[in-house]
Amino acid sequence: HPYWYTQVIRILHLDVWYYSNKNTSTSKELRMDVLYICWFVCDVTFKGGWSAKCLHRLGFFTGNDPGCFRFLDPDNVICEVHLIPTFARERTDHYMGPSFVCCKEDCDTDWRSDYCTRFVDRDMFMHFCGGGVSHK
């Protein structure tokens, strides 16, 4: 599968101090934008894609995986996708457990998996299909 997927939890705008060559006299304040994200993993047990005539299915890493939550530079984001919960697989607290990410109405549960839709607009369609201008 050609892409990596995340759920953006928070968008952070930070004011940081940059010190060049460990010299405090040449420091300057910079604005840094970062995304706090949770990585999704592609479900390799599920056959998705054009040949399978089915959407790709994504799921969570386990919440105790050290690489699950990260900070990401917004410039590394290609585009957003729409995720459709896999309603037939129900909700679970197995992957993430209690977390500030979950809504209180969800009782600290998440969908077991989500489908990644590629039919949002023609640009998104061409990202998955290929063959368009600047789409590989």
Salt bridges, closest charged atoms under 4 A:
ASP33 OD1 - HIS13 ND1 2.78
ASP33 OD1 - ARG31 NE 3.33
ASP43 OD2 - ARG57 NH2 2.90
ASP106 OD2 - ARG91 NH2 3.31
ASP123 OD2 - HIS127 NE2 3.91
ASP123 OD1 - HIS135 NE2 2.77
